[in-house]
Amino acid sequence: MNKLLITLVTGSCFLAAHSQQQVLTAKDYAQAESFMGYNTAQYIDHSPFRPNWISGDRFWFRDLNANGSEFILVNATTGKLSAPFDPIKLAAALSAVTGKTYAASHLPFQSFSFINNEQSVSFLASGKQWEYSLTDNTCKEIPKKTAPPSDRRGMGNEVLSPDGKRAVFIKDYNLWVKDIASGQLKQLTTDGIKDFGYATDNAGWKHSDAAIVLWSPDSRKIATFKQDQRKAGDMYLVTTNVGHPELKAWKYPLPGDKDIITIQRVIINVDTPSVITLQVPPDPHRATLSDDISSGGTFDDVDWKADGSELAFVSTSRDHKQEKVRIANALTGAVREVFEETVATQFESGQGSINWRYLAASNELIWFSERDNYGHLYLYDANTGKLKNQITKGDFTITRLLKVDEKKRQLYFLADGSQTVNPYFTSFYKVDFDGRHLTLLTPETGNHQVSLSPSGSYFIDSYSQPDVAPVTVLRNMEGKLISTVQKTDISRLVATGWKPAIPITVKAHDGQTDLYGLLFTPTHADPNVKYPVIDYIYPGPQGGSVGSWSFVASRGDNQSLAELGFIVVEIEGSSNPLRSKSFHDMSYGNMAENTLPDQIAGIRQLAKQYTYMDTSRVGIWGHSGGGFATAAAMFRYPDFFKVGISESGNHENRNYEDDWGERYNGLEYIQADGKSNYESQANQVYAKNLKGKLLLAHGLMDDNVPPGNTMLVVDALIKANKNFDLVVFPNSPHGYGKYSPYMMRRRWDYFIQNLKGATPPQEYELKMTTDPRNAD
């Protein structure tokens, strides 16, 4: 009787609690969605812009404001702002020829170009090309030109010569050149074959039909390679469709493979076609910057002498530990060794750009190295290979070398670490070759984004902080302020109820190292309510969770999740780049750490400061490397992380492209216990430890991180008799594309149900919109 009474009472309590469970409505989700970038953008006025430089050190940009938009022309010499054309007259002229009514503040195009000696402007509107005369204020359609048959081959993947007269492209694994004026084609090579072709692009995770080449400054030679992938292993994906599926296969080496992709370096004469093979063994498909020989946007780690007689290049070892600086005779192919650098972990030549230069006129080399624990520049004698002097010194890291002034013997570069408020804030400097006269050119506190004028005489600087809106200024190369071009206005955004993320600082798991990040809270947070925590993670090691440290109104769906009743955190863990070499190397050889001890330590510290954080309910999610980290968190720290969403994770790095693992883990080897050194880092090994709720997601046509990575985890979870959830996207690549809104909604639902213990609205549909100021 007593047992029955207890049961009934317990059941009644359960029903009462269940009946009181929070139910979210479509209106709640719509409120959360209002904080997505595609909704907040329309309320931001005078945002930073990309300058379009024209002759005479002038540039124009399109300014979005509360009234619509306007085009502004700036004279960098004087700082004067003016209109490049009369928008009222242009709108009237365009309305007259189209029959539509256009307002001057809502012109139906986002860019234009001056033509006819700046007597006219050309722009694309309503799918047609138009010409507007500045002299008589008339507008006419420019007929589309039909290219001759010979001109159409190679279009879209051509690489234009510096003089603009020729373009090179790949056809049937060989290189061809096209004369731009006549459309005439000429074959440059003849011995290219499948899997051993000229200038072909394939890093495994990235592959295209583009030609990877670097033209000589005189437009008469091309530096490129024959890519040998004949013995490399294949990757396979299969489409989902009615009828027979289509098999997608391409070369995709894996860590530990005996044979990987290599490149045989060549120089091709264009005028009289001939191929000069450089007299060095083939190099591994590696670069100093990253895991692709074209990640810099062209053929990386090669630098021509101005007259095309020599080519400097750097050969990177398979494990990224050895860099050999070499100079080739472009006429004979003879190669001389200049110097080499060997590191204990992995070498990189900067962040976002390669920072070495060949200065043939003075027989010198600018070299980037982290040999003193920070990324700095060094001056070498290119003849002897001897170090002349260290150029920069200090507890800061150079990220991008933007300009080399050989006449003045000065360097201009971006660097992180010099601002004590946040080591990730970027500043712009200049310094002499001998290391003297280090000058800060951007004195304001914040993250500086710099764009140099083509003449190299001026630069545009947009500086901001995650919680401080940008200011855009124009300066000369001495740092003198020419003008404040514009200040971003977020007053209309703030009026909607938006608020910025909160910058945070915590200690790493070692208790000593400062870590930085961002915190997102509900706009109407109740200090008496305990909110569950969501940790958004991207562990790198080549990047971090925060991404840009400039002002960004909406960072993915972080604030949207906060609006649904969560505290969301992003923490840049140890082993992320942009700081010291030792900081970046903290997880070298063990990527499975994934900065997770830092995340846990940071969240616990934040909960002491922000007492409404409920550390008994912590969720985590991430994509790609973040998917890898999320599953690792759920398996390795199951008592701390209760809910995880792992998207497209590289859970087993022996099943991910060769260069990634071999760069950050080192080469695979068999340990004394007979197991691979990679095995202890694989997520499927620890899947049996799952206690919480885990959602796995993957695109079935993911040619970056193949879906087999997630299937290994699925297999292990099933064998361990563990419950989990799975979403797959047929025919989807690494980024989910059209499926992204669905995945986001499922993410919200999953955290609402399993971390918040509430009920989401039924199948809410996210509707991605565009800024109305960009509407045609």
N, C-alpha and C positions, 0 to 999 in steps of 0.2 A: 504494500500500500504506500509506504513512504517512498519506495523507489519509483513508483508510478507518479506520485505527486512531484517528486524532484524532476522526473522526465517531463511532465506537463509544464512545470514552471520554466524549466530550461527551454523547452520548445516555444513557450509563449514569449520568452525573452528574445529568442532568436527571431521569431516572426515579427516582433515589435521592432527589433533592430533592423531587420531586413526591410520592413515597410518604411522605415525612416531613411533608407539608403538614398543618397543624393541622385537625382535624375537630371542629367544635363539635356538641354533642348537645342534645337537647331539655332535658336537665337544666341545661345552661349557660344556655339561653334562659330557663328558668323562674327560675333564680337572678337573671338580669338583670331579669326582669319583677317580681320581688319588691320592686324599688326604685321601681316606679311608684306614683303617688299613691293609686291605688285599693287598693294593698296596704299602704302605709306608714301611711295615716290611722288604721287601727284600733289602732296602737300609740302614738298621741299622746293624752295625757290633759290635760284642762283647757285646751283650745285657746281662742284669742280668740273672742268671740261677738258677735252682733248684738243689742244691747239692745232689748227690747220695753217701751217706756215706757207707764206707766199713770198715773192720777191721783195727786196727792200727791207728785210727784217720786220715784216708785218705778219700778222696772223688773224684769223677770224675764228669765231666760235658761235655756237647756238646756245642761247641762254633761256632756260625754262623758268618762268615766273608765274605769279598769281594770275596774270592776264592772258597767259598763253606762252608764246615764245617770241624771241627776236634774234636776229643775227647781228653780231657786233664785230667790227674791224678794229684792230689795235695796232698802232705804230709803236714798235718796241723802243725805238730811239727816243721818242718823246713821251711815251706812255699815254698818248691821246687815244680816246675811244670814239668811234664814229660808226655810222651805218654803212655797210658795203653797197646798199641800194635802198631805194625808197619802198618800204614794204606795202604801203598803201597803193602806190602805182603798180607794183608788181601784182598784187592781189587783184586789182581791177583788170589788168591785162590778161591774167590767167583766167579770170572769170569770163571775160569776153570771148575767149576762144574755146572754152570747155562747156559753157552754158551753165556751170555751177557757180554758186556764190561763195567766194572765199574771203575771210577776214584777214587783215594785215597781221593780227596776233595769232592766227592759226593757219599759216601757210602750210600747204600739204607736202612739205619735204623737210628732211632733216639735215641735208648737206647740199653744197653747190660747189661749182668751180668757175673761176674766171676764164674766159676764152676771148679770142679776137683782140689780143693786146688789152685785155681788161675793159673792152667796150661792151661786153656781154657777159651774162652768167648762164651756166648750164646746170640743170637740175632734173631729177627724176620725180615725177608726180603722177599718181593714178596709172602707174604702169607704163608711162610714156616719158621719153626724154624731151625736154623743152629748152628753148633758148630765149632769154629775155634780154632785149637790147636796152642798155643803160642810156643810150643817146636819144632814142625816139619812143621809149616805153612801150614797145610792142613785144608780144610773146608769140612764138611759133613752135610747132612740133618739129623735132629733129628726126628725120626718117632713120629707121634702123638699117644698118649696113649688113648685107648678107656676105659672109666671108666665103671666098672661093674654096672648093673642096680641099686643096692642098693646105689651106690656112687653118682648117679646123682640126687637123691632127695635133694632138698634144695640148690643145687648149685646156686651161684650168690647172694644169700641173707644170706649166712652163716656168723657167727661171730666166728672167730678163738680164741681159748684159748691162754693165755699168753705163755704157753709152746709149743704151736703149735701142740699139739697132738690130740686135739678135736675141733669140730666145732658144734655150736648150730644153729638150724633153726626152722621155724614154719611150721607145717603141720596140716591142719584141726583144726586150732585155738589152737593147743597145741605145746609144745616145745619138740624137739627131739635133741639128740646129736649123732654125728657121730665120730667114731674113724678114724682118718686120715689114719693110716697105713693099716688097714684091710678093711675100708669102712663099718664096722658093725654099725648098727643103734640101738639106744635105746630110747624108749619113756620116757620123764621126767615127763610130766603131762597128765592127762586124762580127766579133767573136763572142759576144755575150750570149749566154744560154740560160734556160730556166735554172733557178737557184744558183747561178753564177753570172749575174748580169751587172751591168754598169749602173752605178748611182742608185741602186734600188734601196727602198726604205723598209726596214723591218727590224724593230727592236723586240719583237715577240708581242709585247703588250700594246705596241703602237706600230701600225703598218699602213702604208698608203702607196699610191701610184706616183707620188711626187719624186722629182729628181733631186738627189742630195748632192749638190755641187757648190763650189765657190769660184766665181769668175775672177780672173786676174784684173787689176785696176785698168789695164789697157784694153780689156775686152777681147784679148786674142788667145787666152788659154783658160782651161778649166781644171781645177783641182777636184778630184773625186776618187772613186775606188771601184773595184769589182768585189761585190759582196758574195762570199762563198758560204752557202748554207746547204751544200749538197749532202753533207753527212749529219746535219742537225736533225733532231727529232721533230715530229709533227704534233700539232694540236688539232683536235676535231670538235666541231659543234654541228648540231643538226637542227634545222628549222622545224617549226610546228605549223602544219598546214594540212588542207585536204589533199589527199593523194600522196605520192612519194615525197618524202622529205628531201631537202637539199643539204648535201654534206658540205660544210665549210672546213677547209683544211689549209693550214699554213705552218711555216717553220717557227717553232717555239721551244727553244732549248730550256732545260731545267737545271737547277743547281745539282752539281755532281755529275752531269753528263760528260762523257769523254770528249765529245765533239760539240763545239758551240759555233756560232756564226763569227766569221772573221772577215776582215777587209784587206784587200791588196791595194795599196795606194798607187794612184796613177795621176799623170798630168796629160791633158789632151790639148794638142794644138788644133785650133779651130780653122784658121785660114787655109792651111794645107793639112787636112786631117792626118794625125799620127798620134800614137799612144806611147808615152814614156813611162815605163814602170819604175817606181822608186825602188832603189836597191836596198830594201830592208825586208825581213820576213813579214808575212801578214800579221796584222794586229788583231787582238780580240775586239769584238764590237763593243767598245767601251769609250767613255769620254770623261774628261776631268770634271765636268759640271754635274752630270747625272748619269742615268742608266740608258742614254740614247745618244748616238753621235750626231743627232740633229735637233736636240732639245732646245738649243739656242735659237732655232728658227732657220738655220742654214747648216752647212757642213761645219761642225764644231772643231775647235782645236787646230785650225790651220790659219796662217796669216801670210799674205803675199808681200813680197818686196814690190815697191811702187812700179818698177819697170817690168815686172813679171819674170825676172831672171832667177829668183829664188823663192822657195816656199818653206816657211818654218811650220813645224807641226809637233804635236805631243802624242806619244804613244802611251796608252794606259794598260797596265797589266790586268789580267782577268780578275784578280781580287782587289783592284783599285789601290794597291799598296805601293806600286812603283810607277813613276812618271819619268819618261825619257824625252828630253827636249832635243829636237833634231832640226837640221836645215838641209834642204834638198836643192841640188842644182836642177833648175827646171828644164835645161837643155839636154842634160845627159842622164838624169835620174840618180846621180851619185849623192849619197847622204853622209853627212858628218854629224857625229854625236857632239852635243854642246855640253849638257850636264844632265844629271838625273837627281830625283828626290825620292826617297823611300820612307814610308811612315809605318807605324806599328798597326794602325787600324785601317782607315780609309782616307784617301786624299780627295779633296774637292777644291775647285778653283774659284769658288765664290757662291753667292746665292742669287740665282736669277740671271746671271751673265758670267761669261768666262773673263777672268781678270788678268790674263797675261797678254803681252803685246811684243811683237818683233819690231824693233826700231832699226831698220836696215841702214838708214843714212848715217847713224852714229855707231853701228855695229854693237847695239845693246839690246837687252831684253828686260822688259818689266815682268816680274814673276810674282805670283801670289802664293803665300805659304802660311800655314798655321804652326810653324815650328816653334814659336815662342808662346803657344797656347791661344793666340788670337790671330785672326786672319789679317795679314799685313802684306805690304808690297815691298819688293826687293829689286835692286838694279844689278843686272849681270852684264859682263862682257860677253858678247855673242861670239867672239873669235876664240877666246881662251876658256870660256865657261866658268870663269872665276867671279865670285861675288864682289861687286864694287862697294855697295853699301846697302844697309836696310833703310828704306825710305820712310815708312811709318812705324811708330811704336806706341804702345799704351794698351790699357784694358778696354779696348773697343775692337770691333770686327768690321772690316771693309766688306761690303756686300756687292757693290757694283762700281767698276771703274768706267766712268762715263766719257771722259775725254783725256787725250794725251796731247799736250802742246809741245811738240818737239823743239820748236824755235825758242820758246821761253823756258823750256825744260820744266814744265809744270804738269801736275796731274790733278784731275777733278774726280772726286769719288763720293759715293754714299757710304755711310758707316752707321752701325748700330752699337749702342753701349756707352756713348758719351754723355747721355742725359740721365742723371741720377734718378729722376722720377720714374723712369721705366727704361730698362736696357733694350727693349724692342723698338723704341722710337728711333727713326732714321733721321740723320742729319747730312748736310752736303758740305764738303770741304774742298780746299785746294792745298797743294803742297809742292815744294820744289823737288826735283829729282834727288837732291842730296839730303832731303829730309827737313830742310829748314823752312821757315815761314808757313807752318801749318796754320791755315786760316779757316775759321767757321764762317760759311756763307749764308747759313739759315739760322739766325740767332733765337728764333721763337721756340718756346717749349711745344713739343708735339711731334707727331709723325709727319715727315716731309716727303712729298711726292714731287719729283723734279723732272722737268722736260726742257731739254736744251734746244735753242734755235739752230737751224741748219748751219748758219754762219759761225756758230759757237761763241757769239758775242753776248747772248742773253739767255736767261732761263726763267721759266715759269715755275712757281713753287706754290703748291697747295698744302697747307699744314692744318692738322686737326688732331683731336684725341677721340677715343671711343665715345666720350660723353661731351665733347666740345665740337661744335660745328666748324666746318672748314673756312679758312680765309685764303684767297688766291692772290698772289702778288707777282709782280714782274721785277726782276733785278738784272743788273749787268754782271759779268763774270768776276767782278771785284766784290760783289755782294751789295753794291749800292742799290737802294730801293728806287725803282723808276716810278712805279705806281701800284696802288692796291686796286686790282682789277675788279674784284667782287668779293662780297662776304655772303656766305650761304645763310639763308634766312629759314629757320625752322619754326617760326612762330605759329604758322597755320597748322603744322604738324603737332605742336605741343597743345594747341587748342582742341585737338581731337581726343586728348587724354593720353597721348603717347608720352613715354618717358625713356631716357637712355639707360643702357646697361650700366651697372656699377662696377668700376675697376676695383680689383681686389689684389691683395698680396698675402701669400701664405708661405710657410716653410715646407720644404720638401720632406720626404720621409726620413732624411738624415738629420732633421732638426736644425740645420744650419743654412742651407741654400734657399735663397728667396725665389719664389715662383710667382708668376703673375697670371691674371685671368680676368674673367668677367662674370658677373652675377645678374640674373634676371629674376625679378619678382613681380607678382601681380600688381597691376596699377592701383588696385584698391586693396592692398594686403591688410589683413586684420592681424595685429600683433598678438592677439589672444588665440589665434588659430595655429596649429602645427601643420605645416605644409610638407608633403612628401618632396623628395629631392630627385632631380634628373641630372645626370652627369653626361653632357655631350662630349664625346672624345674622338680625337684624331691623334694617334700617338706618334706619327711620323715614322721613322726618324728624320725624314726630309722636310717635314712641316710640323704644324701644331694645331691644336684645337681652335685657337682664336682666329688664325688667319691674319687678315689685315688689322693693324693697330690704328688705322685711321678711323674717322667717323663713318659709321654705317648705321643707317636708321633701323634696318631690319637684318638680323643675322640668321638666315634660314628661318626656322619656325621656333626659335628659342623663346621669344617673347610671347608668341601664340600659345605655346605650352604653358608658360607662366600664367597667362590669362585664364587657363583652364584649371588653375589651382595647384601649381607646382613652383618650386624654386629650382631654377635651371642654372647650372654652373659650367663654365669652360675654364680649364686650368692648363697652362702650358707646362707640361711636366719636364723633368730632367731628361736629357737625351734628345730634346728638340734643338734645332739649329739656331743661328743668329746670335749666339753668345760665345762662350769660350769653346775651344776644342775639347777640353776635358769634360765640360758640361754635355756637349753633343755626343761624346763617346761613352756616357755612363751605362748605356745598355748594349754597347757593341758586343757581339757574340751571343746576345740573349735578347732578341727582339720580343720574346714572349713576355718580358716584364711589362712592356706596353705602358710605362709610366703609372701603372696601377697603384703601387704603394704611395706614389705622390698624390694621386687622386683621393685615395682614402684619407691620408693625413690632412690634405687640404680641406676636404669636406668636414672633417671633425673639427678643425680649427674654426672654420666659418660658422659652424653651428653654435659655437660659444659666443660669437659676436652677433650673429643673427639668430636669436633664440627661437624664432618661429620655424626653423629648419628641423624636420623630423628625420633623424639619422637612423631610425628603425625602419624607415621606408625609403630606400634609395634605389633608383633605377638608373640605367645606363644605356646609351645607344650610340651607334656610329656606323659609318659607311666605309667600305673598302678596308683600309688599315684600321679604321674605327670599328668595323664589323669584326675583324680579328680580335681587337682589344675587348670588345663587348663580350664575346663568347668566352674569352680568357677570364674576364672578370667574374662571369657567372659560374665558371668551373673551378677557378682557383681561390676565389673569395666569396663562396656561396652564402656565408653568414652575414656579409655586409651588403652585397648587391642582390636585391630581391626580384627585380624585373629587368630583363634585357631585350633589346631589339638589335639584332646583328644583321646588317645589310651588306651583302656582296663581299664577305670577308675572305682574306687570303689566309685561311685557317691552317694550311699546311704549306709552308714555303718551299718544300720540295716539289709542290705542284703549282708553283708560281714561277714566272720567268726567271731565267738564270741569274741575271745581273742584280736583281733586288736583294735576294738572300746573300749572294756571294759578296756583295758590297758591304752589307751591314752585319752579317753573321760570320763572314769569312768563308773559305771553301769548305765543302762538305768532306768529312773524314769519318772513319769508323773508330769509335772509342775502344778503350780496353774491355768494356763490357759487351763488345760486339755490336753495339747500336750506333746509328748515325748521330752525330752531334746535333743534327736538326730535329731528331725525334722528340726530345724532351720539350721542344717549343711548340709542338703541334697540338692544336686544340682538341682533336678527336681523342687523344690519349687521356684527357682529363674529363671527358663528357660524362662519365659515370658519377661525377661529383655534383651534378646539377641538383639544386634544391628548389629554386625559384621558378618563375615563369619566363620562358625564353621563346622569342619569335625570331625565326631565321627567314631571310629573304634573299633571292638571287634572280638575276636575269639569265635565261637559258641560252642566250647568244652573247654572253659576256666574253669578249675576246681580250679583255684586260686580265681580270681574275676569273679563270674558267669556273663554271658552276660546280665542277667536281670537287672544288674546295669545300663548298657547303655540304655536298652529298656525303663526303667523308664524315662530317660531324653528324649528319642525319643517321647514317649507318651506325655510328657508335652509340648514339642516343637510343636507337631502337634496340640494339644488342644489350644495352644496360637497362632496358625496360623503363625508360624515362619518358614522361609526357613533355611534349613541346609543340610549338605551332610553326607552320611553314607557309610562306607565300612565294610562288614562283611566277615570273613574268615571261610568257612565251615570246620568242623573237626579240627580247630586250637586251641591249648592250649593258655595259657597266653602270652607266647612268640610266635611270629608268625612263627618261624621255616622257612620252605621253602617259606612262603609267605613274609618274611621280606624284600627281595629286592623290591618286588612290593609295599609294604607299604612305603618304603623309597622313591621310585620314585614318588609315589602319594603325599608324603609330600613335595618333592621339587616342583612338579607341582603346588600344592595348594598355596604355599607361592609365587612362581613366578607369578601366575595368580592374586592372590587376595591381596597380600601385595606389590609386586613390580610393578604390573600392566603390566606385560610383557607376552609373549606367549612362553610356553615351547615347546621343540621338541615333536613330536608325538610318544607316547608310547616308550620312550627310555628304553632299557633293561640293568639293572645293572648286571654285570657279576663278581661275587665274585670269586677271584682267590686265589691260595695258593703261599706261598713263594717258588720260584723254588729250593731253597736250601733244601726244604723238599720233593722234588719230588723223587719218586722211579724210 
